[in-house]
Structure formats: C-alpha cells, structure tokens
Amino acid sequence: MAATSTTTRAGKVQVAAAATVGFVVAIFVVIPLAHLTRSRLGLPEPTAAPLDAPVDRPIIATYWVPWLLAWAVLLVPGIAFMLPVRTRRAGWAYSLAVGATAGVIALFGAWIDWGLG
C-alpha cells in the first residue's frame, strides 16, 4: 500500500513539475523563437503606426506563421514525453501548459501589435 501512495505522489510531482516547466518555457521562449522564425523566413514585421492613424493595417496570414511554428516547436518535447507510458501524464501536462501559455502570449502579442483590444 505504501508503494502505491509513493508512486502516486511521485506521479503528481512529475505532472506538476512538467506543467511548471511548460509554463516557464512558454513565457521565456515563445517570443524570441517567433521573432527568430520571422527573421529566418524573411517575413515582414507588423506595420508600426498609432491606432488612431488613418493607416489600413490588415492582419496578413504571414503574421501568424512564426507564432504557429514557435508553438509547434514548443509542443514537440511534450509529444515525445507522451510516447512512453511512464511519462505520458507529464507529457500531457507539459503540452497543455506550454500550448495554453504560448497561445495566450501570441494573442496578447497580436493585441499589442495590431490594437485588437
């Protein structure tokens, strides 16, 4: 019985650690990775203009490509950890944490760049 509670506790710690790592990685890596991807692919930067300026600032599809690629790259470790049965829950926790956090950061970045709010 003691082995089961220890295993369960270790599993909970593993899941909590994976979620924390996913959250921290998303916060510190998604923006630099998106900017690196944008520069490597030669994609245009968003037009800098005040929100009240009479400039047409459409959101082009290439704006989202670096954010999606950064998001997908950050999900790869979580997917790799989902393959073995012992680390499957940790992989899910990492993937959910990094996916949700990176998605919110990308939407917040679009809100700042394009004044969507």
Contacts in CASP RR format, 6 or more apart in sequence:
PFRMAT RR
TARGET T0000
AUTHOR 0000-0000-0000
METHOD contacts of the structure
MODEL  1
MAATSTTTRAGKVQVAAAATVGFVVAIFVVIPLAHLTRSRLGLPEPTAAP
LDAPVDRPIIATYWVPWLLAWAVLLVPGIAFMLPVRTRRAGWAYSLAVGA
TAGVIALFGAWIDWGLG
11 89 0 8 1.000
11 90 0 8 1.000
14 87 0 8 1.000
14 89 0 8 1.000
14 90 0 8 1.000
15 89 0 8 1.000
15 90 0 8 1.000
15 93 0 8 1.000
16 93 0 8 1.000
17 90 0 8 1.000
18 78 0 8 1.000
18 81 0 8 1.000
18 89 0 8 1.000
18 90 0 8 1.000
18 91 0 8 1.000
18 93 0 8 1.000
18 94 0 8 1.000
18 97 0 8 1.000
19 93 0 8 1.000
19 94 0 8 1.000
19 96 0 8 1.000
19 97 0 8 1.000
20 97 0 8 1.000
21 94 0 8 1.000
21 97 0 8 1.000
22 74 0 8 1.000
22 94 0 8 1.000
22 97 0 8 1.000
22 98 0 8 1.000
22 101 0 8 1.000
23 97 0 8 1.000
23 98 0 8 1.000
23 101 0 8 1.000
25 74 0 8 1.000
25 98 0 8 1.000
26 74 0 8 1.000
26 97 0 8 1.000
26 98 0 8 1.000
26 99 0 8 1.000
26 101 0 8 1.000
26 102 0 8 1.000
26 105 0 8 1.000
27 101 0 8 1.000
27 105 0 8 1.000
29 70 0 8 1.000
29 74 0 8 1.000
30 67 0 8 1.000
30 70 0 8 1.000
30 71 0 8 1.000
30 74 0 8 1.000
30 101 0 8 1.000
30 102 0 8 1.000
30 103 0 8 1.000
30 105 0 8 1.000
30 106 0 8 1.000
31 105 0 8 1.000
33 66 0 8 1.000
33 69 0 8 1.000
33 70 0 8 1.000
33 73 0 8 1.000
33 74 0 8 1.000
34 66 0 8 1.000
34 67 0 8 1.000
34 69 0 8 1.000
34 70 0 8 1.000
34 106 0 8 1.000
35 66 0 8 1.000
37 65 0 8 1.000
37 66 0 8 1.000
37 69 0 8 1.000
37 70 0 8 1.000
38 45 0 8 1.000
38 65 0 8 1.000
38 66 0 8 1.000
41 65 0 8 1.000
41 66 0 8 1.000
43 62 0 8 1.000
43 63 0 8 1.000
43 65 0 8 1.000
43 66 0 8 1.000
44 60 0 8 1.000
44 62 0 8 1.000
46 57 0 8 1.000
46 63 0 8 1.000
46 113 0 8 1.000
46 114 0 8 1.000
47 55 0 8 1.000
47 57 0 8 1.000
49 55 0 8 1.000
49 57 0 8 1.000
51 115 0 8 1.000
57 114 0 8 1.000
59 110 0 8 1.000
59 114 0 8 1.000
63 110 0 8 1.000
63 113 0 8 1.000
64 106 0 8 1.000
67 102 0 8 1.000
67 103 0 8 1.000
67 106 0 8 1.000
67 110 0 8 1.000
70 102 0 8 1.000
71 99 0 8 1.000
71 102 0 8 1.000
71 103 0 8 1.000
71 106 0 8 1.000
74 98 0 8 1.000
74 99 0 8 1.000
74 102 0 8 1.000
75 95 0 8 1.000
75 98 0 8 1.000
75 99 0 8 1.000
77 91 0 8 1.000
77 94 0 8 1.000
78 91 0 8 1.000
78 92 0 8 1.000
78 94 0 8 1.000
78 95 0 8 1.000
78 98 0 8 1.000
79 91 0 8 1.000
79 95 0 8 1.000
81 87 0 8 1.000
81 88 0 8 1.000
81 90 0 8 1.000
81 91 0 8 1.000
81 94 0 8 1.000
82 88 0 8 1.000
82 91 0 8 1.000
82 92 0 8 1.000
82 95 0 8 1.000
110 116 0 8 1.000
111 117 0 8 1.000
END
